[in-house]
Amino acid sequence: MVADEISAGLHVRFSRRPGAFDYACATEAGVTVHLVKPLTYMNLSGTALMEVLAMTGAAVGRTLIVLDDFQLPLGTIRIRPAGSDGGHRGLGSVIGSLETDRVPRLRCGIGREVLPMKEERRDFVLEAFAGEEVATAREMIRRAAEAARVFAVSGIERAMTVYNTP
């Protein structure tokens, strides 16, 4: 959803590429922005990322991974330059494929007051936002897209300063 929000703001469309991802490219303030939506299962996101990095030559440190996080409250975003996968299998795949945890990431909170049981988490992260959650989720997606665009143009420190606020 964040990638779609960014592409709409940059007036570009995703297209199918050879490989495990959909791709769009735009320029933001003189910076080339590569947008990617992996087509792999989440647990294999690193495979798609490796294909994109090979195709574009983009640096890992200038690559922002956007992911959902049910451990963050709905509507919260957090940007970090590095760290563990926090149990997120998609981010774990990226870290494993890159063989480093020094990959910037933007976590988008989808959590509720009562977290789902472990065996229910897969279904939880795939379900649509409901009722009163929709407006909060929509605002989070908008802010996350803005944060990603700031990251692309001004770097992680600026994005963290502006968007890592309560």
C-alpha positions in Angstrom: 0.0 0.0 0.0 2.9 2.4 0.8 4.6 1.6 -2.6 1.3 2.3 -4.4 0.9 5.6 -2.5 4.5 6.6 -3.5 3.9 5.7 -7.1 0.7 7.7 -7.2 2.5 10.7 -5.7 5.3 10.4 -8.3 2.8 9.7 -11.1 4.4 6.4 -12.2 2.9 2.9 -12.6 4.2 -0.4 -11.7 5.0 -2.9 -14.4 5.9 -6.6 -14.4 9.5 -7.2 -14.9 11.4 -10.4 -15.6 12.0 -11.7 -12.1 10.2 -11.8 -8.8 8.9 -8.2 -8.6 6.9 -5.4 -10.1 8.8 -2.3 -10.7 8.4 1.5 -11.2 11.0 4.2 -11.5 10.8 8.0 -11.1 12.8 11.0 -10.2 12.3 12.9 -7.0 14.3 16.2 -6.6 16.9 14.9 -9.0 17.2 11.5 -7.3 16.3 8.3 -9.1 13.7 6.4 -7.1 13.3 2.7 -7.7 10.0 1.3 -6.4 9.6 -2.5 -6.0 6.8 -4.8 -5.0 8.1 -8.4 -4.5 6.0 -11.1 -6.0 7.6 -13.8 -3.9 6.2 -15.1 -0.7 7.1 -12.7 2.1 9.6 -15.2 3.5 11.5 -14.9 0.2 11.6 -11.1 -0.1 15.3 -11.1 -0.1 15.4 -13.0 -3.4 13.4 -10.2 -5.1 15.6 -7.6 -3.5 18.8 -9.2 -4.8 17.4 -9.2 -8.3 16.5 -5.5 -8.0 19.9 -4.5 -6.7 21.6 -6.4 -9.5 19.4 -4.7 -12.1 19.6 -1.2 -10.7 23.0 -1.1 -9.0 21.4 0.6 -6.0 23.4 0.6 -2.8 22.0 -1.3 0.2 22.3 1.7 2.4 20.1 3.7 0.1 17.5 1.0 -0.1 14.5 1.4 2.2 12.6 -1.8 3.2 8.9 -1.0 4.1 7.2 -3.6 6.1 4.2 -4.2 8.4 4.7 -4.8 12.1 1.9 -6.1 14.3 4.0 -5.3 17.4 3.7 -1.6 16.7 0.3 0.1 17.4 -1.8 0.7 14.3 -0.8 4.0 12.7 2.7 4.1 14.1 5.7 4.3 11.8 9.4 3.7 12.8 12.4 4.2 10.7 15.8 2.6 11.6 19.1 2.3 9.8 19.8 -1.3 10.9 19.0 -4.0 13.4 17.6 -7.4 13.8 14.5 -8.7 11.9 12.4 -8.6 15.1 10.9 -11.9 14.1 9.6 -10.5 10.8 10.2 -13.3 8.2 10.3 -11.0 5.2 12.9 -8.7 6.8 14.7 -11.8 7.9 14.9 -13.0 4.3 16.3 -9.6 3.3 18.9 -9.6 6.0 19.9 -13.2 5.2 20.1 -12.5 1.5 22.2 -9.4 2.0 24.2 -11.0 4.8 24.0 -7.8 6.8 21.5 -6.2 9.1 22.6 -2.7 8.0 19.6 -2.2 5.8 17.3 0.8 6.4 13.7 -0.1 7.2 10.4 1.6 7.8 8.1 -0.4 10.0 4.3 0.4 9.7 2.3 -0.5 12.8 -0.7 -2.7 12.2 -1.1 -3.9 15.8 -4.1 -3.9 18.0 -4.5 -3.7 21.7 -4.8 -7.4 21.9 -2.2 -9.2 19.7 -3.3 -12.3 17.9 -2.1 -15.7 19.0 1.0 -16.9 17.2 -0.9 -19.4 15.0 -3.4 -16.6 14.0 -0.7 -14.0 13.0 -0.5 -14.9 9.4 -4.2 -14.4 8.8 -4.1 -11.2 10.9 -1.5 -9.5 8.8 -3.3 -10.4 5.6 -6.8 -9.2 6.6 -8.2 -5.9 5.5 -8.4 -3.0 8.0 -11.9 -2.8 9.5 -14.2 0.1 10.4 -12.5 2.7 12.5 -9.0 1.3 11.6 -9.4 2.4 8.0 -8.8 6.2 8.6 -5.8 5.5 10.9 -4.3 3.1 8.4 -4.8 5.5 5.5 -3.0 8.3 7.4 -0.2 5.9 8.3 0.2 4.9 4.7 0.3 8.6 3.6 2.9 9.4 6.3 5.0 6.3 5.4 5.0 7.3 1.8 6.2 10.8 2.7 8.9 9.4 5.0 10.1 7.1 2.2 10.3 10.1 -0.2 12.3 12.1 2.4 14.6 9.1 2.8 15.2 9.0 -0.9 16.1 12.7 -1.2 17.6 13.6 2.2 18.7 10.3 3.7 17.8 8.3 6.8 18.8 10.8 9.4 16.4 13.4 8.1 13.6 10.9 7.7 14.1 9.6 11.2 14.2 13.1 12.7 11.0 14.1 11.0 8.9 10.9 11.2 10.1 9.0 14.3 7.9 11.1 16.6 5.1 9.8 18.8 
